[in-house]
Each structure stands twice: as C-alpha cells, then as structure tokens.
C-alpha cells in the first residue's frame, strides 16, 4: 500500500565522482506506514527513474511530527552501487524469505572455516 501523504524533495545533489544522485525526501504523515519499498516507489514516481537504480539508505522519523525523512541514492549504473556500497545494504532490500536463505548460506560457508584446527 503506497502512502497517500505528500512527499517533497528537500535535497537533490548530483555526485559525478560516484555516479549517483543523493536525494533526500520528506514523507508527510508517513510515520509507521512507510516501508523502504514504498519509499523506492515514491522516488521512482517523483524522479522517473528505474526502480533497480534506487537504493534506500535511511528512513528516519522526525521528533514531534509524523513525518519521515528518507535518504536515497539513485545510481546511473547498478554495478557502480555494488562496487561502492557494502553487501548488507542490498540484502536489506530483499524479501524476508530471500534474506533468510542468504543468511543461512553465509552461515554454512562460515562454519567450515571456523572448525579448522590451528597448527
């Protein structure tokens, strides 16, 4: 469910060195209602970009209001994002089931390495 509140861009900075736009948006009356995926949908609608190129960095509530301030990175090339950002940022965007599978796979890889005896 997309939040019906008004969203307004308060900062839109082009970062040519990193190949991305750094966008900060205020979502009015969205506290407790907005998810990261809904925030991505709002950014895609506002900026008319591909959903794959939008990375949510933070969604924070403002004290004393029902507003949320969201920071998003909009990359020109998703491969740049994969080089620059840590892997956990991308795992946050996955559905819970996929995230759990990924976490289980990482644990399985880490366990054999931990069991090797020291010489």
C-alpha positions in Angstrom: 0.0 0.0 0.0 1.5 3.3 -1.1 1.3 6.1 1.4 -1.1 8.8 0.3 0.7 11.6 2.1 2.5 14.3 0.2 6.2 13.8 -0.4 8.6 16.7 -1.2 12.2 16.6 -2.3 14.3 18.7 0.0 17.7 17.9 -1.4 18.8 16.5 -4.8 22.5 16.5 -5.3 24.3 15.1 -8.3 27.6 13.3 -7.3 29.5 12.8 -10.6 32.5 11.3 -8.8 30.4 8.4 -7.5 28.0 8.3 -10.4 24.8 8.9 -8.4 22.2 11.4 -7.2 21.8 11.8 -3.4 18.1 12.5 -2.8 16.5 13.5 0.5 12.7 13.4 0.7 10.2 14.3 3.4 7.2 12.0 3.5 4.4 13.8 5.3 2.3 11.8 7.8 4.0 8.5 6.9 5.5 7.5 10.3 4.7 3.9 10.9 3.1 3.4 7.5 6.0 3.7 5.0 8.3 0.8 4.1 11.5 1.0 2.2 9.9 -0.5 -0.9 7.1 2.1 -0.8 9.7 4.8 -0.4 11.5 3.5 -3.5 8.2 3.6 -5.4 7.7 7.2 -4.4 11.2 8.1 -5.6 10.7 6.3 -8.9 7.4 8.2 -9.4 9.0 11.6 -8.5 12.2 11.3 -10.4 11.1 9.0 -13.2 14.0 6.5 -12.9 14.2 2.7 -12.9 13.4 1.0 -9.6 16.6 -1.1 -9.7 18.7 2.1 -9.7 17.3 3.4 -6.4 19.0 2.4 -3.1 17.3 3.4 0.2 19.9 4.4 2.7 17.8 5.6 5.6 14.3 6.4 6.7 14.1 8.4 9.9 11.2 9.8 11.8 11.3 13.4 13.0 10.7 14.0 16.6 7.4 15.6 17.4 5.9 15.0 13.9 4.5 12.2 11.8 7.0 12.9 9.0 9.7 10.6 7.7 13.0 11.9 6.2 14.3 9.4 3.7 17.7 9.4 2.0 18.1 7.5 -1.3 20.9 7.0 -3.7 19.9 6.9 -7.4 22.7 5.3 -9.5 23.2 5.6 -13.2 24.6 2.1 -13.2 23.7 -0.5 -10.6 27.2 -2.1 -11.0 28.7 1.1 -9.5 26.5 0.7 -6.5 27.6 -2.9 -6.0 31.2 -1.7 -6.0 30.7 1.2 -3.7 28.2 0.0 -1.1 28.5 -2.8 1.4 26.7 -6.0 0.6 24.3 -5.8 3.6 22.6 -2.7 2.0 21.4 -4.9 -0.9 20.3 -7.7 1.5 18.1 -5.2 3.3 16.1 -4.7 0.1 15.3 -8.4 -0.3 12.1 -10.0 0.9 12.3 -11.8 4.3 12.4 -15.3 2.8 15.2 -14.5 0.4 17.1 -12.7 3.2 16.9 -15.7 5.5 18.1 -18.0 2.7 21.1 -15.7 2.0 21.9 -15.6 5.8 21.7 -19.4 6.1 24.1 -19.8 3.1 26.6 -17.4 4.6 26.4 -19.3 7.9 27.1 -22.6 6.2 30.2 -21.1 4.5 31.5 -19.6 7.7 31.1 -22.8 9.8 33.6 -25.0 7.9 36.2 -22.2 8.1 35.8 -21.9 11.8 36.2 -25.6 12.5 39.7 -25.9 11.1 42.2 -26.7 13.9 45.0 -24.3 14.4 48.5 -25.5 13.8 
